Amino acid sequence: MAPTIITYILAVAPFQAAADEHALTSLHSLLIDEEAGPDRSAGGGTTRHELLAFGCGVLLVVLLSAQTVLVGFTWLELILLIESGLEFGLLGVVIYGSLASTRVTNTLLRRPMRIDPLEVTPFEAIGRQSLSLALVFVGGITLSLLFVGAHPEAFLQWQLYVVYAPLILMPMLVFFLSMAPTHRRLQAARDGELRRVQGLIRRECAELVRRMEAGEEPAACAQRVTALTAYEARLLEARTWPYNTTMLRTVFVSVLIPGATMVGRVLADLLGR
């Protein structure tokens, strides 16, 4: 398993890094103070922290496996220990990198931005970043399922499903949690604009009633109320999550892949008997 997971991490890392960079660039284009630029170091990761995360992953493997290697030393056990150390070290870097990227995004979201509540397309890069991260988790879980258990009978034990059931739901959780800060910022912008429009509607309605009571022609006020009401309706329907239907469908389908892998291995075992 370890060489496969290591190869997988190294293969997907450039794609995830590109998605992170695209998300930051997209947010930068919305900043009011563009000259300041997106401070990627604010809350972000450093090489020293990445090395520390790698070391924590290696240390975890050493603590769990060192006694086995020392008691019954074989060269095979040593190779497996080194492979597992590299695997968990890279996993530590991936987890830390994801958290650091989220912190940078949150830092940018707290800065003044030009936000149109009816146009969330500039924020869809955040949705694609979250989708990419969720798919990385799906791939890792699926690969581990291909190797888990020395015998296919392992898939008939309930303990395996207790462990993997939460993991299968993890991509969905990652997808929405990664977008939660952006959702809150879009929701705040939408609600602020909605309050402003509703205040204008109340004012125009009061003016409309005053003109009608005075026997004046309220056509202009009525037109403004109609236009503001239409704008209010559009704001109430505005999206506050930075994903589109394709992204949502992709993440829902991807969650089924690990489950289908488990079912496939069980069926293969039953048919092979």
C-alpha positions, 0 to 999 in steps of 0.5 A: 500500500505504502508505495502506491499511496506515496506515488498517488500523493506525489502525482496529485500534489501539483494539481491541488497546488494549482487549484489552491493558487487559482483560488487565491488569484480569484480572491485577489481580483476581488480585493478593494486594495489590490496593490496590497496583494494576497498575502500568501504568508499570512496564516500560510505554511512554511518549509519549516512547518512542512518539515515538522509535519513530515517529521510528526508523520514519521514519528507516529510510524516509528512509535507504532512499529519500532518495537516490532522491528527491534524484536524480530528484525528482518530487512523486510520489516525495515523496508516496510518501516521506511515506506510507512514513514515516508507515507505518513510523513507525506500525509502529514504534509498534505494535511498541514498544507490543506489547513494552511491553505484554508487559513490563507483563504480565510485571511483574504476573505476578511479583507474588504472586497467588491462582492456582487451578491447576484454574481458568485462566479468569481468565488467558484474557484473556491468551490473547485478547490474544495472539490479537488481536495475532496476528490484527493480524499476519495482517491486515497480512500479507494486506493487503501481499500484495494490493499486493505486486508491480507485476505478478502474475508476482511471485507466480511468483518463489521469492524472494517465498516466501522472504520471506513464508514466515517472515512467514506463520508469524509470527502463530503465533509471536506467539500462543504467545510472548505467552502464554509468561510466563503459561504459565510462571507457571501451570505453576509454580503447578500443579507447586507444588500437585502437589508438595504433594499428592504429599507428602500422598499419601506421608504418608497411604500410610505411615499406611495401611500402619502401620494395616494392620500394626497390625491397625487399620481403615484406612478413613479413610486409604484414603478420604483417599488416594483423594481425594488421588489423584483431585486429583493426576490432575486437577492432572496434566491441568490446562491451563497455557496460557491459551487455549481450543479456540476461540482455538487453532482461530482462530489456526490458521485465520488462518495459512491466510489469507495463503497462500490470498491468495497462491494466489488471486493466482497462480490469477487470473494464470494464468486471466487469461492 
